[in-house]
Amino acid sequence: MDGAPQDLADAQRQHWQDTYRTHPGMYGQEPSAPAAHAARAFRAAGAGNVLELGAGHGRDALFFAREGFTVQATDFSPTGLEQLRDAARLQEVDHRVATAVHDVREPLPFPDASVDAVFAHMLLCMALSTKEIHALVGEVRRVLRPGGTFVYTVRHSGDAHYGAGTAHGDDLYEHGGFAVHFFPRALVDALAEGWTLNEVHAFEEGGLPRRLWRVTQSLPR
Ligand SMILES: C[S@@+](CC[C@H](N)C(=O)[O-])C[C@H]1O[C@@H](n2cnc3c(N)ncnc32)[C@H](O)[C@@H]1O
């Protein structure tokens, strides 16, 4: 499949809007385990600013801000980002966090080599085709400065929900209203071409549990 059907992607946007509206702050206020790892990796690489893609209501963006990074948080759900901004004000880190509504199927709205680090927890495995995922990682590469670090996580083909629900082709399955692109290992390796692949770490999150890989890759200096 060359592109995820437009109607699936658009329906997913509405689904995430409705989900954040009915379950405000659904992921809680504590940072995810991958964000804690990323903060250490970003600091070790000398990063000062972080771009987070698919930030949702901001459990991780706000953690990066509390850790002293300047954060640009994007998501295609305005409702999630509104909750993020409210929480940023309450936590008094709003001066370090900016938000932008953005669909990652479109080019990133940032100049070349303008960010130190990029973080994306469970975003690349959303309703995106393999072609769209490659284009997105190309955009991440464009906006990262030389030596920049990219940490992302994805559900993979060892996940309990792999193959469950409605099949949309291209390893995309829709289950309980959420569409997920389950990553095969070959896709991780293909996305790291031209990068240094620092680590692929398997971990679990949530009650199901979701089975994920945390991938850390960096650009040559
Ligand atoms: C599984 S949630 C993870 C949210 C956040 N990273 C976290 O872990 O708390 C996936 C997020 O990606 C966003 N998303 C899904 N598809 C997107 C797209 N095409 N462009 C931008 N954001 C998208 C959803 O709105 C949602 O906030």
The ligand as a Gaussian input file, in Angstrom:
#p B3LYP/6-31G(d) Opt

LIG

0 1
 C       -0.782000       6.895000      21.346000
 S       -0.982000       8.660000      21.476000
 C        0.506000       9.127000      22.331000
 C        0.453000      10.520000      22.913000
 C        1.729000      10.957000      23.647000
 N        2.907000      10.764000      22.820000
 C        1.881000      10.200000      24.931000
 O        2.540000       9.135000      24.920000
 O        1.323000      10.636000      25.962000
 C       -0.657000       9.173000      19.789000
 C       -0.769000      10.661000      19.561000
 O       -0.455000      10.918000      18.201000
 C       -1.366000      11.859000      17.675000
 N       -1.423000      11.603000      16.214000
 C       -1.876000      10.491000      15.584000
 N       -1.740000      10.619000      14.250000
 C       -1.171000      11.826000      14.041000
 C       -0.773000      12.536000      12.860000
 N       -0.971000      12.019000      11.633000
 N       -0.196000      13.742000      12.994000
 C       -0.013000      14.284000      14.241000
 N       -0.384000      13.677000      15.395000
 C       -0.955000      12.456000      15.291000
 C       -2.680000      11.609000      18.424000
 O       -3.515000      12.754000      18.437000
 C       -2.147000      11.257000      19.822000
 O       -2.017000      12.416000      20.613000

